[in-house]
Amino acid sequence: MIRVDSDFFSEGTRCAGRLYLPEGVHKPPVVIMAHGFAAQCDFGLPAFAERFTGQGLAVYMFDYRNFGASGGEPRNLVNPGRQVQDWKAALAHVRRLAGLNTEKIALWGTSFSGGHVLAVAAKTPGISALVAQVPFVDGLAVARKAGLKYVLQGFWHGLRDLLRAATFRRPYCVPVVADPDTFAVMNTPESKPGYLSLLPAEGAGWENRCPARILWRIPFYRPGAAAARINCPVLIVAAENDSLIPVEAVERTARKIKKVKYVSLPVGHFDVYTGDVFDYVSRLQGDFLRQHLA
């Protein structure tokens, strides 16, 4: 495949993007991808891009504002509203690119971005297909699964950061992932080893922390609520042993979608990125995308 850097601007801030093109294919359809919570697009996503370009599809992936090679301060700020806007800006950018079949565009999201793509597709016409992998669909369900103690701790940390923001001070940050005995946005037993296994060897300059204000937003972010308004074919891949996202909430969201293929696997949240599970889901997703983008 051929890689071309292709940046765009979202609300005045540059977002770093990269376009992967299959060799020898004239005007290929395109899949737009971005990563999940506090992650950069080089955390395992190029492996999916390689599989999809091998099937004749172009792939455009990008980093959100405040992450990776993109601009924006403070660094590692997670804000679902801003990130959904970045998705819309990326979509508008791809539709302007030459050499692609921009009548055939799919959205691909995973974990937190699996919720973003549902939110975007529910309000945006002209999407040909959508893949949501282990998707975040209901922040309230996620908060219930985490438990009252975690939620109270999260609100306390989030309040500290909000007070610092209100007084124009540097953000108060918490770890993105940690062991179960340390507070973090994700601290279930699978979280730290699973998340860190996605980082490239050089670490990509990523720091394991994010401003804690996101902990106030997570319970109220419910992208699955708009699922009934999605009109394109959707593939949802759920993880039955997911320690972060209740699989029951994912299944409820899938039942709202008119044209849905729902696949539930006996795996954990991070298993879909590596090994035999990656081989299976990437082949499944590639077949689905090729079917609906051909």
C-alpha positions, 0 to 999 in steps of 0.5 A: 500500500502507498501512504500519503500524509493528508492533514485537515483543520477542525475548528481552526486546529490542524489534525494529522491524517494519513491516506493509505492507497491500494496499489493498482486500484483506480478510484477506490472506495475509502474507509475513515478510521480513528482510535478510541479513548486517548489513543493515537491512530498508530496504536494498532490501526495500521494493521487494520489498514493493511488488511483493508487496502489488501482488499482494494479499499483506501483507508484514511486515518487521523489523530484527534485534536490534542493527540499525536501529530495533531495540534491543540492544547492541552495535550491528551484532552478527551472531549467527545463533542470535539472528537465528533466534530473532528470526525465530521471535519475528516469526512468533509476533507476526504470528500474533497480528495481526488483519486477516491470514490467519494460516493462510497465512504465507510466509517470505522470506529473502535471502543470510544470512537465506536460510539463516535461513528454511531453519532456521526452516521445518525446525523450525516447522509451519504455514509455507505457502511459503518463498523463499530468494534467493541463500541462505547454506546452508553456512558451511564451503563459504563458508570454502573459497571464501574461501580459507585466507588469508582464514579465518586472518585472520578467525580472528585478527580474531575472536579479538581481539573474543572476548578483548575481550568476555571482559574486558567491553571494547567490541567489536573491529570489522571492516568489513562490506564493503571493496575486495579489498585491505582485510580485511572480512567481504565483500571480493570485487570485487562486494561493496562496490559491490553492498552500498552500492548497497542503502543508502537515500539518507540512509544510515539511520544504518548504520555499515560495521562489525560485531563480529569475533566472527562470523568464528568462527561463519560456518564452523560455521553450516550451515542447509542441513543441515536442508533435508530436514525442510522440508515446505512449497513452496520457491523457491530463486533462486541466482546462478551468478556469486556471489563469496560463496556457492558455487552448488554448495552452494545446488544441493546444498541444493535437492536435499534439499528435497521440494517445491522450485523451483530457479532458477539465474541467470547473475548475481552475488550483489547483482544480484538487488536492482536493475535487470532482474534485480530485475524478473525475480526479484520477478515470479517470487517474487510468482507463486510466493507468490501460487500457494501463499498463495491 
